Amino acid sequence: MASRAREITDADPDAARAFSVSQVNQAIGAALQERFSDAFWVVGEIQGYDRDALKSGQRRWGQVYFELIEKETGADTVKAGIKALVWGDAHNAIRAKLKAAAPDLRVQDGLQVKLLCQVDFYWPRAGLQLKVLDVDPHFTLGDMERARRELIEKMKAQGLYDRNRGTDLPAVPLTLGLITSDGSAAYHDFVEELRSSGYAFELRFVDARMQGGDTERDVPTALAALSADPDIDAVVVIRGGGSRSDLIWFDKEKIALAVSRCSKPVLTGIGHEIDLSVADLVAHTSRKTPTAVAQFLIERARDFETSLADAARRLVTGVRDRLLTERTTLNDAARTWREATARSVSAYREALARAQERLKANAQRALAVARERWLGFPGRLRVGQRAYFQAWADKLASYQKECAWRDPRRLLAQGYGLIYAGGKLAKRVGDVRVGEFIEARLSDGLVTANVLALKKEKP
Amino acid sequence: MSKKSETYAQAYTEVQKILEGLDQGDIDVDELSEKVKRAAELIDFCQKRLRETELQVKRVMEKLEKTVSDE
């Protein structure tokens, strides 16, 4: 083979010698084998494996054909690619090795791998490919971890890591966007759990691929569509349990960003026992399984229902307490009024009693005095009888004398007169007018006179 | 937050406010019956909303496909 390769490359281009196709192919094969005799490690991303692996069971040697690609740094475009093949035995050994390193790690599209390869040339068709012999699982795990860490750091730096957690999850999110694969166990588990709760949940369902390369397209599209729906309270992203390598899609930037930027709170249940994907980390709330997400929502509804019942109870007791307080206040006021009235009534009654008492005492004293006086009277009468009546007789005689003395007739007889003007006794000059007729009573009759002049004298 | 949950949240906030007023004796006896009636209505509204229907699932697949084809 080696000599045949040299035969062609060393040939004189001008010579009129030509090679058959098989000669060319074999010569290329020989050259490749000489140059690439040893196996070597290749780092790249697996593509086209998932679909082809389904057919491997029908192949005699169980081989799988796929492609190893390299992407442009920081971009999604393919820089280079090469066909690859793994024979059934190597395939099984590789799967076992990955599983031993991490129970849920398996070969699949999108996975970054480090593979031990040999250049394989199928000369009849000039088919060049890499024959995969072995895998370094630590590279894959390390790469997944590194990519994940980098994405987390990047999102933190851009303020996107906690962004969705900042959205407002209503007390009871009843209208939910649901993103999952139609007919999957995740879909049934979630819907049935919610249905059995009896709460009025309403789901806006979007069918999306939850594994394989389509995931990276479907999930962000669905998130964007539901994010724009004004009726939705929260978006639920769920999938059944899968391998860790299935989860690589939820460590992808596109999905993580779509979750972070969703205007609704995103609740994830993408089913992984050990690690949380980046989508989980940036989501509003994350649970391990679809059922757990449903339970979270039901719990929230139940809590709310309980708090409603509490509110109703508080309302009833609050009103009762309030009315009780009012009644007590009224009762207190009434009692105070009653007591005050009773106090003043009894005060009056006491005063009255005291007055009666005093009256009685006074009356008795007065009676006693009177009795004393009247009881003593006859004795005194007997003792001072004569003197008593003599005194009265003397007093009477002197009264008579005075009366006789003051008799006007006696005064008239002595020469005094009484003057009447207009029928009235005139005592002063002012009682009489000039020209007026006046009467003067003397001891034995009346004299009528006309007043000529008046002269008042100073007293 | 959707419009539905907004009215829902508002209703609940109003109930809480009335309860607070009741606890602190801020509500006059004259307006007591009116407030209590209102709170009872709101609680009833919230409770009914929680249980008014069975689970409903609407597919918005068509919407998504439209969005995809637009891109």
Interface residues (C-beta under 8 A of the other chain):
Chain A: D168 P170 A171 V172 P173 L174 T175 G177 L178 V191 L194 R195 G198 Y199 A200 F201 E202 L203 R204 F205 V206 D207 A208 T221 A222 A224 A225 L226 D229 P230 D231 I232 D233 A301 F304 E305 S307 L308 A311 A312 R314 L315 G318 V319 R322 L323 T325 E326
Chain B: M1 S2 K3 K4 S5 E6 Y8 A9 Y12 V15 Q16 I18 L19 L22 D23 G25 I27 V29 L32 V36 A39 A40 I43 C46 Q47 R49 L50 R51 E52 T53 E54 L55 Q56 V57 K58 R59 V60 M61 K63 L64 T67 V68 E71
